[in-house]
Amino acid sequence: MILIFTLGSLLIPYYQKQSPIKKKFILMPGKSWFYIMFKTLLIFLSFSTLFAKIPQKCLNDCTTSYGKVLGKSDDNTIAYSNCSSDCVYFSPNKYLGTYTGIKWQCVEYARRWLLKNKRVVYGDVDYASDIWKLSFVTNPKGKKFNFTTHLNGTNKAPEIGNLLIYSNEFLGTGHVAVITGINIKKGFVLLSEQNYDNTEWQGNFARKVDIIVKNKQYWILDSYLLGWKRVEKKSKL
């Protein structure tokens, strides 16, 4: 019904009454049937994309419904539900005209957060755990910046904006989360993320994880955690 209504709206500007009894379509000046058909095709393609079939794994047994807003960090970066970790729907997302990843994977959120807050993105990866191996990020103009690696237990404290990287022992793909809050004295870090447990946030963060300092080494106490990655904006390549 929506498609019929839209097509009708498209054709109305080209329709004129000839008499109270007989009516027919007349092309308005400067228009052609090719033009009308072309616009009709564009509308059809738009609806085809809108109603593209979502995999059953993204519709059934969801922790929260696919695409539901789970929460947003204090910088207003929104996190969306991926239904469950079994859902993979190859629908690309863009932010500010830049590709951020497949909706609504953890890799997409972390890349979108970096793009919004630091104006950089990391390159393509097959799995979240692969981010650990990356050595640089780029800004929209193509300039490269160092993307340093810090093993869990390092003597360099984690910071807001660092990415926590989890090994592929976690669900076979690993995971990535953004540190969006930290209080070392009180012993916690706040994480923002997508597709971890797909539950709604209780505040402006997804999870609160313990951190301890022992022998001047910083340990974030979370299973499968490799460490954190840091964008060095003052260090260009």
C-alpha positions as CSV (number, residue, x, y, z in Angstrom):
1,M,0.0,0.0,0.0
2,I,2.9,2.4,0.8
3,L,4.5,1.7,-2.5
4,I,1.2,2.3,-4.4
5,F,0.6,5.6,-2.5
6,T,4.2,6.7,-3.3
7,L,3.9,5.9,-7.0
8,G,0.6,7.7,-7.1
9,S,2.1,10.7,-5.5
10,L,4.9,10.6,-8.1
11,L,2.5,10.5,-11.1
12,I,0.0,13.1,-9.9
13,P,2.1,16.1,-11.1
14,Y,1.9,14.7,-14.6
15,Y,-1.9,14.0,-14.6
16,Q,-4.4,16.6,-15.9
17,K,-8.2,16.4,-16.2
18,Q,-9.5,16.7,-19.8
19,S,-13.1,16.7,-18.9
20,P,-15.4,15.8,-16.0
21,I,-15.9,12.4,-17.7
22,K,-12.7,11.5,-19.6
23,K,-9.3,11.7,-17.9
24,K,-5.9,10.7,-19.1
25,F,-2.2,11.2,-18.3
26,I,-0.5,14.2,-20.0
27,L,3.2,14.8,-19.7
28,M,4.0,18.2,-18.2
29,P,6.4,20.4,-20.1
30,G,10.0,19.3,-19.8
31,K,9.2,15.8,-18.5
32,S,9.3,12.5,-20.2
33,W,8.1,8.9,-19.6
34,F,11.8,8.0,-19.2
35,Y,12.1,10.5,-16.4
36,I,9.0,9.2,-14.7
37,M,10.1,5.5,-15.0
38,F,13.6,6.4,-13.8
39,K,12.2,8.0,-10.6
40,T,9.8,5.0,-10.2
41,L,12.8,2.7,-10.3
42,L,14.7,4.7,-7.7
43,I,11.7,4.4,-5.4
44,F,11.4,0.7,-6.0
45,L,15.1,0.2,-5.2
46,S,14.7,2.2,-2.0
47,F,11.8,0.0,-0.8
48,S,13.8,-3.1,-1.8
49,T,16.6,-2.0,0.4
50,L,14.3,-1.0,3.2
51,F,12.6,-4.4,3.3
52,A,15.7,-6.5,2.5
53,K,15.4,-9.8,4.3
54,I,17.0,-9.8,7.8
55,P,18.4,-13.2,8.7
56,Q,16.3,-15.3,11.1
57,K,19.2,-15.3,13.6
58,C,18.7,-11.6,13.9
59,L,15.0,-11.9,14.6
60,N,14.7,-15.0,16.8
61,D,15.8,-15.6,20.4
62,C,17.0,-12.0,20.7
63,T,18.2,-10.6,24.1
64,T,16.8,-7.3,22.8
65,S,15.3,-6.6,19.4
66,Y,17.7,-6.0,16.5
67,G,18.4,-2.3,16.1
68,K,16.9,-1.2,19.4
69,V,18.8,1.6,21.1
70,L,20.6,0.2,24.1
71,G,22.1,3.4,25.4
72,K,24.5,6.2,24.6
73,S,27.8,7.3,26.1
74,D,28.2,10.8,27.6
75,D,29.4,12.0,24.2
76,N,26.0,10.8,22.7
77,T,27.5,7.9,20.7
78,I,24.5,5.6,20.4
79,A,24.8,1.8,20.8
80,Y,22.3,-0.5,19.1
81,S,21.2,-4.0,19.7
82,N,22.6,-6.8,17.5
83,C,19.9,-9.2,18.8
84,S,22.5,-11.7,20.0
85,S,26.1,-12.6,19.2
86,D,24.9,-15.1,16.6
87,C,23.4,-12.4,14.4
88,V,25.4,-11.2,11.4
89,Y,23.5,-9.0,9.0
90,F,25.7,-7.6,6.3
91,S,24.2,-4.1,6.3
92,P,26.8,-1.4,6.2
93,N,26.7,1.7,8.4
94,K,28.1,5.2,7.7
95,Y,28.8,8.1,9.9
96,L,29.7,11.5,8.5
97,G,29.9,9.8,5.1
98,T,32.6,7.4,6.3
99,Y,32.0,3.6,6.5
100,T,32.0,2.4,10.1
101,G,31.3,-1.3,9.7
102,I,28.5,-3.8,9.7
103,K,25.4,-3.0,11.8
104,W,25.5,-3.5,14.8
105,Q,28.8,-5.2,15.6
106,C,31.2,-4.2,18.3
107,V,33.8,-3.2,15.6
108,E,31.3,-0.8,14.1
109,Y,30.6,1.0,17.4
110,A,34.3,1.4,18.3
111,R,35.1,2.8,14.8
112,R,32.2,5.2,15.0
113,W,33.2,6.4,18.4
114,L,36.7,7.1,17.2
115,L,35.4,8.9,14.1
116,K,33.1,11.1,16.2
117,N,35.5,11.9,19.0
118,K,39.0,11.7,17.5
119,R,38.2,12.1,13.7
120,V,40.1,8.9,12.9
121,V,39.2,5.3,12.0
122,Y,41.1,2.0,11.9
123,G,41.2,-0.2,8.8
124,D,39.2,-3.2,7.8
125,V,39.5,-6.2,10.1
126,D,37.9,-9.7,9.9
127,Y,37.5,-10.0,13.6
128,A,37.6,-7.6,16.6
129,S,40.7,-9.3,17.9
130,D,42.6,-8.3,14.7
131,I,42.5,-4.7,15.9
132,W,45.3,-5.7,18.3
133,K,47.7,-6.0,15.3
134,L,47.0,-2.7,13.7
135,S,49.7,0.0,14.0
136,F,48.0,3.1,12.7
137,V,44.7,4.9,12.2
138,T,43.7,7.5,9.5
139,N,41.7,10.7,9.4
140,P,39.3,11.5,6.6
141,K,42.1,13.2,4.7
142,G,44.2,10.1,4.8
143,K,46.8,11.2,7.3
144,K,48.1,8.4,9.5
145,F,48.6,8.4,13.2
146,N,50.2,5.9,15.5
147,F,47.9,3.3,17.1
148,T,49.9,2.0,20.1
149,T,49.5,-1.3,21.8
150,H,49.5,-1.7,25.6
151,L,49.4,-5.2,27.1
152,N,47.2,-5.7,30.1
153,G,49.5,-5.3,33.1
154,T,51.6,-2.5,31.5
155,N,53.0,0.4,33.6
156,K,51.0,2.9,31.4
157,A,47.6,3.6,32.8
158,P,44.6,3.2,30.4
159,E,42.8,6.4,29.4
160,I,39.4,7.5,28.2
161,G,39.2,6.8,24.5
162,N,41.4,3.7,24.6
163,L,40.0,0.6,23.0
164,L,40.0,-2.6,25.0
165,I,40.8,-5.6,22.8
166,Y,39.7,-9.1,23.7
167,S,41.3,-12.3,22.2
168,N,39.5,-14.5,19.8
169,E,39.0,-17.0,22.5
170,F,35.9,-14.9,23.3
171,L,33.2,-16.2,20.9
172,G,35.9,-17.0,18.3
173,T,36.0,-13.4,17.2
174,G,37.2,-11.4,20.1
175,H,35.6,-8.1,21.2
176,V,36.3,-4.4,21.3
177,A,35.0,-1.9,23.8
178,V,35.7,1.8,24.4
179,I,36.8,3.2,27.7
180,T,34.5,6.1,28.3
181,G,35.1,6.6,32.0
182,I,37.9,5.7,34.5
183,N,38.6,6.1,38.2
184,I,41.8,4.4,39.2
185,K,41.5,5.4,42.9
186,K,38.1,3.8,43.1
187,G,39.2,0.9,41.0
188,F,36.9,0.9,38.0
189,V,36.7,1.7,34.3
190,L,33.4,2.3,32.4
191,L,33.0,0.7,29.0
192,S,30.8,1.6,26.0
193,E,30.2,-1.1,23.4
194,Q,27.9,-3.0,21.1
195,N,27.2,-6.7,20.8
196,Y,28.6,-7.8,24.1
197,D,25.5,-9.0,25.8
198,N,23.0,-6.8,24.0
199,T,21.3,-5.7,27.1
200,E,20.1,-2.1,27.8
201,W,22.5,0.2,29.5
202,Q,21.6,1.4,33.0
203,G,23.4,4.7,32.5
204,N,25.8,6.3,30.1
205,F,27.9,3.2,29.8
206,A,27.4,-0.5,29.1
207,R,29.6,-2.1,31.8
208,K,31.7,-1.3,34.8
209,V,34.9,-3.3,35.1
210,D,37.4,-3.5,38.0
211,I,41.0,-2.2,37.6
212,I,43.8,-2.7,40.1
213,V,47.4,-1.3,40.3
214,K,50.0,-3.8,41.5
215,N,53.7,-3.1,41.5
216,K,53.0,0.0,39.3
217,Q,51.3,-2.2,36.8
218,Y,47.7,-1.6,35.6
219,W,45.4,-4.6,35.4
220,I,41.9,-4.5,34.1
221,L,40.1,-7.5,35.5
222,D,38.1,-8.8,32.5
223,S,38.2,-12.3,30.9
224,Y,40.0,-12.7,27.6
225,L,41.3,-9.1,27.7
226,L,44.6,-8.6,25.8
227,G,45.1,-4.9,26.6
228,W,44.3,-1.6,25.1
229,K,45.0,0.4,22.0
230,R,45.6,4.1,22.0
231,V,45.4,6.7,19.3
232,E,48.5,9.0,19.4
233,K,47.2,12.1,17.7
234,K,50.5,14.0,18.3
235,S,52.4,11.2,16.5
236,K,51.9,11.2,12.8
237,L,53.4,8.6,10.5
